Amino acid sequence: MSTHIVVAKIGSSSVTTADGRVDNGAIETFCNGVAMLRAQGHTVVVVPSGAIAAGLTALGLGGDQRPGDAVTLQALASVGQSRLMATYERALADHGLVAGQVLLTPLDFGLREQYLQARSTLARLIELGVVPVVNENDATADDEIRFGDNDRLAALVAHLVGADTLVLLTDTAGLFTADPRLDAEATLIAAVNATDEDLDATVGGAGTSRGSGGMASKLAAARIAAFSGVRAVIAQASRPDVLTDAVAGEPGTGTFVLPRDVTLSARKLWIAFARPRRGALVIDAGAVRAVVDGNRSLLPAGVTEVRGNFAAGDAVEIVGPDDVVVAKGLVRVDSVTADAAVGHRTDDLDAATAGVVVHRDDLVVLVAGQG
C-alpha cells in the first residue's frame, strides 16, 4: 500500500456538544483515526477547531450562541487554544504519538521567506515523527490578515506540506444534490470536479452556531486543494474509520473533490485564496478571452466598470460581462486611476494612467478556459 501525506481537519460542530462545550470523546475518536493512519505508514497533519468553544468552557460562559464581536472571540481563542492543544496532546499520547503546535497567519503563504520557514518547520516536525497540529494565530489576527476559517487554512497547509489528500470532517456525510435538512430526496454526491459551478447552488452558510464554516466553506477549501493538485474528501466525522477510508478512496466515504491537472504556485494560491478582496473590475468578453485563454495581462481597454475602493497592490476580483468571477489579481493602480482609464486604449492615456491594470504574473484564473 502506498503511503500518503494527509491533512485532516475536523470542524467545530463535530467536536463540541449542543451547549457549545468541547467534546473530549469526539477529539479522542478523531485522534484514534489519526493513529490508525500513522500505523499504516501515512504522514498526518492535523488542523483542529474548537478553540473558542474551549475558551467558553474555561470561562464558564457556555451557551449555544457564539459571541459576535471580534475582540471577545480573540480573547476566547487565546484562553481556549492552549486547552484545546492539551486535549490533542493527551489523546495522541495515548497512541504513543507526540503533537507539535504550529500557529500560522496568511502572511506565511504570501511572503516567500515566511513560506519557506513554515514549510521547513513542518517538514522537520514530520521527519521527527511529530504530528503537527496547525491552527491560525487567532489571538492576534484581525480581519485584514486572517484566513477566515480553518477549512481554508487546512487547504493552504495541504499545499504547504505537499499533501496527497485533504480530509475535511464535518457533521454531514458530504455534498448532497440538495440540502438534506430540507429535502428528503437529496442524495450524496460521490465525486465532483472543483470547477463545477453548479455545486454552489446546493450549499449554504454555516450549519450550526458553533462553527464559522459550513458546507460552502468546505467546498471552497476543497477547491483550493484542487488548485494545489490535492484530492479533497468531505465526510462525516462520526463515520466509523472515516479517515482511513477517505485516504483509501473507499466509495461512500463522502464526497471526493478531484484535483486539477494544472496547479498553482504558493504565491498565486495566496493571491487567489488568502488575500482579502478589496473591489472588482468588470471586463468585456474580449478581455475574458485574453485573460482566461490567452494568459494575458489585463489592460485598461478591456475594463468596463470599476467596483469598490482599492489601492494599488490590493487584491480585486475580475468579473466577466455575465457577472461571473473569472479571475483574481493584484491591481497595479488605485480605483480612481482605474476608473479614469476604463475602456481606453493604452496609447490614448497619459503616463500616469497608462499601462497594465493587473499583470499576468499577479493574476489567477479561477475558471476553465473557453477553448
C-alpha positions in Angstrom: 0.0 0.0 0.0 1.4 3.4 -1.0 1.8 6.0 1.8 0.2 9.4 1.7 0.7 12.8 3.3 -2.7 13.6 4.8 -4.0 16.9 6.2 -7.0 16.1 8.4 -9.3 18.9 9.5 -12.3 18.5 11.9 -15.0 21.1 12.3 -16.1 22.8 15.5 -19.6 21.3 15.2 -18.0 17.8 15.3 -16.0 18.3 18.5 -18.4 20.4 20.6 -21.6 19.5 22.4 -25.0 21.1 21.8 -24.4 23.6 24.6 -21.1 24.7 23.0 -18.6 22.8 25.2 -15.6 20.8 23.9 -16.4 17.1 23.4 -13.3 15.4 24.6 -14.6 12.0 23.4 -15.1 13.3 19.9 -11.5 14.5 19.8 -10.3 11.2 21.2 -12.2 9.4 18.4 -10.6 11.7 15.8 -7.1 11.1 17.2 -7.8 7.3 17.1 -8.2 7.8 13.4 -5.0 9.8 13.1 -3.2 7.0 14.9 -4.7 4.4 12.5 -3.3 6.4 9.6 0.1 6.6 11.2 0.1 2.9 11.9 -0.5 2.4 8.1 2.6 4.4 7.4 0.9 7.7 6.4 2.1 11.1 7.5 -0.7 13.2 9.1 -1.0 16.9 9.8 -4.0 17.9 12.0 -6.0 21.1 11.7 -8.3 21.3 14.7 -11.2 23.6 15.5 -12.8 24.4 18.8 -10.5 27.0 20.5 -13.4 29.4 21.1 -15.6 26.6 22.5 -12.7 25.6 24.8 -12.4 29.3 25.9 -16.1 29.5 26.6 -15.9 26.3 28.7 -12.9 27.6 30.7 -14.6 30.8 31.5 -17.8 29.2 32.4 -19.8 31.1 29.8 -21.4 28.1 27.9 -24.5 28.6 25.8 -25.1 27.8 22.2 -24.5 31.2 20.7 -21.0 32.4 19.7 -20.2 36.0 20.8 -20.4 38.3 17.9 -17.5 40.8 18.4 -14.1 40.1 17.2 -12.2 41.2 20.3 -14.2 38.8 22.5 -13.7 35.9 20.0 -10.0 36.6 20.0 -9.9 36.6 23.8 -11.8 33.3 24.0 -9.5 31.8 21.4 -6.5 32.9 23.4 -7.9 31.1 26.5 -9.1 28.1 24.7 -6.1 27.4 22.3 -3.8 26.0 24.9 -6.6 23.9 26.5 -7.5 22.5 23.1 -3.9 21.7 22.3 -3.6 19.9 25.7 -6.6 17.7 24.8 -4.9 16.8 21.5 -1.6 16.1 23.2 -3.2 13.7 25.7 -5.3 12.0 23.0 -2.3 11.4 20.7 0.0 10.4 23.6 -2.4 7.5 24.3 -1.2 6.1 21.0 2.5 6.9 21.6 2.4 10.0 19.3 3.8 13.4 20.0 1.9 16.5 19.0 3.6 19.8 18.0 1.7 23.1 17.8 2.2 25.3 14.7 0.4 28.7 14.5 0.2 30.3 11.1 -1.0 33.6 9.5 -1.8 34.3 5.9 1.5 36.1 5.5 3.2 32.8 6.0 1.9 32.0 2.5 2.2 35.4 0.9 5.8 36.2 1.9 8.4 33.9 0.3 10.8 33.9 3.3 8.0 33.1 5.8 6.5 30.5 3.5 9.9 28.7 3.3 10.3 28.9 7.0 6.9 27.5 7.7 7.4 24.7 5.2 10.8 23.8 6.7 9.4 23.8 10.3 6.6 21.4 9.3 8.9 19.2 7.3 11.3 18.9 10.3 8.4 18.1 12.6 7.3 15.3 10.2 10.8 14.0 10.0 11.0 13.8 13.8 7.8 11.7 13.8 5.7 14.5 15.4 2.0 15.1 14.5 1.9 18.8 13.6 -1.3 20.4 15.0 -1.8 23.6 12.9 -4.1 26.5 13.8 -4.4 30.2 13.0 -2.9 32.6 15.4 -6.4 33.7 16.4 -5.4 35.8 19.4 -3.6 38.5 17.3 -5.1 38.0 13.8 -7.5 40.7 12.5 -10.0 40.9 9.6 -7.3 42.4 7.4 -5.0 39.4 7.7 -6.7 36.2 8.6 -7.8 33.0 6.9 -11.4 33.4 8.0 -11.9 29.8 8.8 -9.9 26.6 9.4 -11.2 24.9 6.2 -9.2 27.5 4.2 -6.2 27.1 6.5 -6.3 23.4 6.1 -6.4 23.6 2.3 -3.4 26.0 2.2 -1.5 23.7 4.7 -2.1 20.8 2.3 -0.2 22.8 -0.4 2.5 23.8 2.1 3.3 20.2 3.0 2.7 18.7 -0.4 -0.2 16.6 0.7 -1.8 13.9 -1.3 -5.2 14.1 0.5 -7.1 16.7 2.4 -9.9 15.3 4.6 -12.5 17.8 5.8 -14.6 16.3 8.5 -18.0 17.8 9.4 -21.4 16.8 10.8 -22.8 15.8 7.4 -21.8 13.0 5.1 -20.6 15.2 2.3 -22.1 17.3 -0.5 -25.7 16.5 -1.5 -27.8 17.2 -4.5 -29.9 19.4 -2.2 -29.9 20.4 1.5 -30.7 17.1 3.2 -32.2 19.0 6.1 -34.9 20.3 3.8 -35.2 17.8 1.1 -35.7 14.1 1.9 -34.9 13.2 -1.7 -31.3 14.6 -1.5 -28.6 12.2 -2.4 -24.9 12.2 -1.6 -22.6 13.4 -4.5 -19.8 10.8 -4.7 -17.3 12.8 -6.7 -17.1 16.2 -8.3 -14.7 18.5 -10.2 -13.7 21.6 -8.3 -14.7 23.8 -11.2 -18.3 22.7 -11.2 -20.1 26.0 -10.5 -23.5 24.3 -10.2 -22.4 23.0 -6.8 -22.6 26.5 -5.3 -26.4 26.3 -5.5 -26.6 23.2 -3.3 -24.6 24.6 -0.3 -25.5 27.2 2.2 -23.8 29.0 5.1 -22.7 27.8 8.5 -24.5 24.7 9.5 -24.6 25.5 13.3 -23.9 28.4 15.6 -20.8 26.6 16.9 -18.7 26.9 13.8 -17.5 29.6 11.4 -17.6 27.3 8.3 -20.4 25.3 6.9 -20.6 23.3 3.6 -19.9 26.4 1.5 -16.6 26.7 3.4 -15.8 23.0 2.9 -16.4 23.3 -0.9 -14.3 26.5 -1.1 -11.5 24.7 0.8 -11.8 21.6 -1.5 -11.4 23.9 -4.5 -8.2 25.5 -3.0 -6.9 22.0 -2.6 -7.8 21.1 -6.1 -5.8 24.1 -7.4 -2.9 22.6 -5.5 -3.2 19.2 -7.1 -4.5 17.7 -3.8 -7.5 15.4 -3.7 -10.1 16.5 -1.1 -12.7 14.5 0.8 -15.6 16.0 2.6 -17.0 13.4 5.0 -18.8 12.9 8.3 -16.6 12.9 11.4 -18.8 10.3 13.2 -18.5 7.8 10.4 -16.5 4.7 11.6 -13.0 4.6 10.1 -13.6 7.7 8.2 -10.0 8.9 8.0 -8.6 5.5 6.8 -11.5 5.1 4.3 -11.1 8.6 3.0 -7.4 8.1 2.3 -8.1 4.7 0.7 -10.7 6.2 -1.5 -13.4 3.9 -0.2 -16.7 4.5 -2.1 -19.4 6.0 0.1 -17.0 7.6 2.5 -18.1 11.1 1.5 -17.7 13.5 -1.4 -14.3 13.3 -3.3 -13.3 16.5 -4.9 -10.9 15.8 -7.7 -7.6 17.7 -8.2 -6.9 19.8 -11.2 -4.2 18.9 -13.7 -2.8 22.4 -13.7 -1.9 23.6 -10.2 -0.9 27.0 -8.7 2.3 28.2 -7.0 2.2 29.2 -3.4 2.2 32.9 -4.2 -0.8 32.5 -6.6 -2.7 30.5 -4.0 -2.1 33.3 -1.6 -3.4 35.9 -4.1 -6.5 33.8 -5.0 -7.5 32.5 -1.6 -5.7 34.3 1.2 -5.7 37.9 0.2 -9.0 39.7 1.0 -11.0 41.1 -1.9 -11.0 44.9 -2.0 -13.0 45.5 -5.1 -13.8 44.2 -8.6 -13.1 45.0 -12.2 -15.8 44.1 -14.8 -14.3 43.2 -18.2 -15.7 42.6 -21.6 -15.8 39.3 -23.5 -12.7 40.0 -25.4 -10.7 40.7 -22.2 -12.1 37.5 -20.7 -10.7 35.5 -23.7 -7.4 37.3 -23.3 -7.1 36.7 -19.6 -8.6 33.2 -19.4 -7.5 31.6 -22.6 -4.5 33.8 -23.6 -2.7 34.1 -20.3 -2.5 37.9 -20.9 -2.3 40.8 -18.6 -5.5 42.9 -18.1 -5.3 46.3 -19.9 -7.5 49.3 -19.4 -9.2 48.8 -22.8 -10.8 45.6 -21.6 -12.3 47.1 -18.3 -15.9 48.3 -18.5 -16.6 49.0 -14.8 -14.7 49.6 -11.5 -16.4 48.5 -8.3 -15.3 49.4 -4.8 -12.4 51.5 -3.5 -9.0 50.0 -3.6 -5.3 51.0 -3.6 -2.5 49.8 -5.8 -1.4 46.4 -4.7 -4.8 45.3 -3.3 -6.5 42.1 -4.5 -9.5 42.5 -6.8 -11.9 40.1 -8.4 -12.1 40.2 -12.2 -15.7 39.7 -13.4 -17.0 38.8 -16.8 -19.9 40.5 -18.6 -22.2 37.8 -17.2 -21.2 38.8 -13.6 -19.2 35.6 -13.1 -15.8 35.9 -11.3 -13.2 34.6 -13.8 -10.0 35.6 -12.0 -8.4 37.5 -9.1 -5.3 39.5 -9.0 -3.2 42.3 -7.5 -4.1 45.6 -9.2 -1.3 48.0 -10.2 -3.4 51.2 -9.9 -5.9 52.5 -7.4 -9.6 52.5 -8.1 -9.7 56.2 -9.1 -7.0 55.7 -11.7 -8.6 52.5 -12.9 -11.9 54.2 -13.3 -10.4 57.1 -15.3 -8.8 54.6 -17.7 -11.9 52.4 -18.2 -12.3 51.4 -21.9 -9.3 53.5 -23.1 -6.5 52.1 -25.2 -3.1 52.5 -23.7 -2.0 54.9 -26.5 -4.8 57.3 -25.5 -3.8 57.6 -21.9 -1.1 59.7 -20.2 1.9 58.2 -18.5 0.3 58.3 -15.0 -2.8 56.3 -16.1 -1.5 54.1 -19.0 -0.2 50.6 -18.6 -1.3 47.3 -17.2 -4.1 47.2 -14.7 -3.4 43.6 -13.5 -0.2 41.9 -14.7 -0.5 38.3 -15.6 2.2 37.4 -13.0 -0.2 38.7 -10.4 -3.3 37.2 -11.8 -5.0 33.9 -11.1 -7.6 32.4 -13.5 -10.4 30.7 -11.5 -12.5 29.2 -14.3 -11.8 26.7 -17.0 -10.8 28.0 -20.4 -13.3 28.6 -23.1 -11.4 26.7 -25.8 
